[in-house]
């Protein structure tokens, strides 16, 4: 096959390090009859090791040239969806596995330029997802898994942790890719809560209050959300209005959001 020229605009950094691939497959621990979907299969670094194990694999890939190459491999277990993953409706995959009532397992070495919007898009379908394993920029994995009080804890941590249990699995250096990216990478596991112990009455409101609370990182909660709640109202929840958002737990944000919803 002709040598493939990678495209920057699609964030193409292909994984070639067999030890990373094997370690990731081990962490995923796929079983033959599970419903897997891979985002951005590229030339198949993860796709083919997965296909060795699973009975069927759906992949979502935007690049026509990559799709042609995957098609040439003629693998009857592979279904290729040639679309932008950001607008792909993942619910359509569940219909096919409705008989088994299985949730989706999502995997991908994601293009870093769209990783955050893609995770938010997937969180909209979190009720049909069993888990997600992603290769992402190391900094982003640290932010997503950060705990309250740490420097990297912010809006992204709170939003993702509201929907999912998060795990930083392992670090991956640039030399594991071709071409090597300028940044370090890491593997993230997201497991949507099967039963949420925290429930915002209005999730749009929750997202709004979290965004507002972190809008100016150095300011206190009282200042950042004064248009939504007074200092007295914040205090009535047992939360000190003089604190900064970065020390609040996800539960605190749910309480703030629910108080605003109740006021309406
Ligand atoms: N999985 C392969 C690997 O590990 O070697 C490729 C990973 S590469 C970092 C990202 C892949 O996502 C590329 O194949 C790229 O074409 C694809 N991609 C980029 N943007 C996409 C999008 N919006 N929707 C679907 N696939 C996309």
Boltz pocket constraint, residues with backbone or C-beta under 6 A from the ligand:
constraints:
  - pocket:
      binder: B
      contacts: [[A, 9], [A, 10], [A, 11], [A, 12], [A, 13], [A, 14], [A, 15], [A, 16], [A, 39], [A, 40], [A, 41], [A, 42], [A, 43], [A, 44], [A, 45], [A, 46], [A, 60], [A, 61], [A, 62], [A, 63], [A, 66], [A, 83], [A, 84], [A, 85], [A, 86], [A, 108], [A, 109], [A, 110], [A, 111], [A, 112], [A, 114]]
      max_distance: 6.0
